[in-house]
Amino acid sequence: MIKWKDTENSNMEIRIHDLKKIYGGNTVLDIPDLTINSGELVGIVGNNGAGKTTMLRLILDLIRADKGYVINNKQKVNKDFEWKEYTGSFIDGRFLIDFYTPEEYFSFIGDVYKITPEILKLRLEQYVPLMHDEILGTKKYIKNFSEGNRQKIGIIGAMLINPTVLILDEPFNYLDPSSQITVAEMIKRLNHDFGTTVMISSHNLNYIADVTTRILLLEKGRIIKDMQNVEESALNELNAYFANQGK
């Protein structure tokens, strides 16, 4: 039997302190204080422009904050680098290398994270149910894949390192229904079995409610609700909020 992961994750915590991002004089994200506890599976929801992707990009140090900071396991993400060794992420297609084949891309990740070819092969076997014989062995460059398969390649790449922290932006976008279910199960299994701290954003409320244990609702860059999600208990509240927004 192939192990889902080689080792269990150690404790991990993400903290945000007085974090602000301003574009063109407009504050697009303003989070005074937030702690994501070790092993939590946190969903981030909100309408377009609420600040979801900006928040994740700041946590990954892809953009600079105008004020405040993010700490990943006691390390400031804009000053330290060790956190990158155990943090897997996929935000959008710019994370991919379009002129690589999927095999070359996964091998590149293996080289960067010092994963041997033997271990890399074993880990890739875990994701066969998601690839549907449409990714490996096709001899196609990543740029020539459909958006759905590009999404799968990015998600697999983020999980391939066996991350202690996993951050995904809209992981269910572009995926067919069966692949959405498979990705949701993989996220839950990674979190439940190995304590991976997970943050995902999505417009798909049903999957967010099914997968996560805690949900942050953003509006105009601020967290207006921080809900524990026990047996999808937050779904009714979310549906009511978004229904009211449409009036």
N, C-alpha and C positions, 0 to 999 in steps of 0.2 A: 504493500500500500504506500502511495506517495504522500509524504507529509505536506500539509498545507504550508507550514513554515518550518524553518530549521530550529529556531529558538523562540522563546516567549519574550515579549516586550518588557522592558523595565518601566517604572513609573514615569509618567510624562504629564506636564502641565503647560498650558499656554495662558499667558496673562497679557491683557491689554490695559495700558494706563494712559488716560488723557489723550487718546488718539484722534487726530484730526487730519483731514485731507481737503484741500481747497483748490478748486479749478475756476479760473476767471473771476475770482472774488466770491464765488459761491461755495459754501461748505457742503461737500458731498458725503462726508462721513464725520461723525462726531460721537465717539464712544468714551465716556469718562472712565469707566472701569468695567472689566469683564475678565472672568476666569473660566477657562475650559479645563475641567478636572481630568486627571489621568483616566483613560479608559472610557470617557464619554463619547457618545455618538451624537453629534450635534448637527441639526439641520438649520439652514439659514434661508428664510423666505422673505418675499416682498415683491412689489410691483417693479417694473422696469424703472431704473434710475434710483432705486431705494438705497443702493450702496453695497449690494451683496458682493459683486466681483471686486470692487475697490477694497473692501474689507479683506478678502482672501489674498489679493495682490500685496497688500500691506503686510499681512502675516508672513508672506513668502519673500518679503523684501524685493519685490519686483518693481515697486514704485516707492518713492520717499514720502514719509509723512511730513506734514507741515508743523505738526506738534505731537508730542507724546512718543510712545515706543511700544514695541511688542517683545515679549520674552517667551522663548521656547526652551523649556527645561533649564531655566536660570540663565539663559544666554540671550542678550539683545540681538535680534535678528539682523540689525543694520551694522553691527560691529563684530559679531562672532561668526564663525563659519561651521563649527562642528555640528550644529543642528541640521545642516543640509545632508549630512551623511545618513540620517535615519528618517528624513522627511520625504515622503513620496507625494507627488502632486501632478495634477493635470488641469489646466485652466482652459486652454484652447489649442487650436491647431498649430500655433506658433511654437509649442513645446516639441513638435515633431521635427524630423529632419527629412524634408520632402524628397531629396534625391537619394535616399537610402531605401533599400527593400526592408520589409519588417524584420527579417533575420539580421540584417546589418544594424538596424536600429536597436534591437534587443541585445545584440552582441556589444554594441557601443555602450549601452547602459551597464552591461556586465563588466566591461573593462573599467568604466568609471568607478563602479562600486565594488570592484575586486571580487566579482563572482566568477568562479571557474566555469568553463564551458560545460562540464558535467553537471554541476549544480544548476546552471542556467537552463539546461535541457529539461531537468527534472521539474524545475519551477514552471517552465512554459507548459508542461503537460497538465498543470492544474487549470489552465485557461483554455484547453481544447473545447469545452462546452460553449465558450463564448465566441470562438473563432469560426465555428461551423465550416471548416475546410475552405474558408474564403480568404485567409490571410497568409498563412505559411505555405511555402511551396508554389506560390503563384508567379514568382519572378517579376512582380510588378513593383514599381517605385511607389512609395507612400503617397506621393502627390496624385497618383492615378486611381486611388481607391475612392469609394463612395464616402460621403461624410460619416455615415454610420460606422463603416469599418475603420476610418481614421480615428473616430472616437474610441472604438474598441482598442486600437493599437496604443493610444495615449493612456487609457485606463490601465491596460495590462502593464505598460511601462512603469506607471506609478506604483503598482502593486508588486512588481517583479523584484524590487529591492527588499521585500519584507519590511515595510516601513513601521516605525514606532508611532509616527504621526502621518496620517493620510489626509490630503486636502484635495477635494474635487469640486469643480465648478460645473454645474448642470450636467452631471454624468449620464442622465437619461435622454438627453437631447440626441436626435438623429437615430436613435436605436429602435428597432422593431420590438413589438411587445414581448416576445420570448427573450430577447437579449436584455431588455429592461429588467425582467424578472431575474435573470441570471446575474446581472450586475448587482442588483439589490441583495441577492443571497450571498454573493461574494463579500460585499461590504459588511453585512451583518455577521458573517462567519469570521471574518478577519477581526472584527471588534470583539465578538463574544468569546471566541476561543483563545485569543492571544492578547486581549487588552489594548489593542491599537486605538489610539485617540484619533477620532475621525471627525472632520468637518466637511459637510457637503451643502452646496446651495442648489436649489431647484425650484422651477415653477410648478412641478408636478406634486401637488399637495398629498395625493394618495400615497405615492412612494415615500415622500418625506415622512408622513405619519406612520407608515409601515416600518420604515427602517430605523428611525432615530429614537433616542431616549430623551432628547431635549430639543426644543425648537426656539430659535430667535427670530422674531418678526421685526423687520426693518421698515421704516418709513422716513423718507427724506434724510437718510443717513444716520438716523437714530434708532436704537433698539427700543421699541415701544411695548414689546411683550417678550418675556423670557419664561417659556412654559415647559414644565416637565411633561413628558409624553408617555404615559403609562397605558399600554394597550390601546394606542391610537387615540388617547383621550383629548388630544389637542385638535383633532381634525374638525370637530364641530365648530370650535371657536375660530379656527382659521377660515373655514367656509363662510361663517357669518361675517367675518371681517371683510373678506374679498367681495362677497355679495353686496355688502353695503357700499364698498368703493365703486362698484359699477353703477350705482344709482345717481 
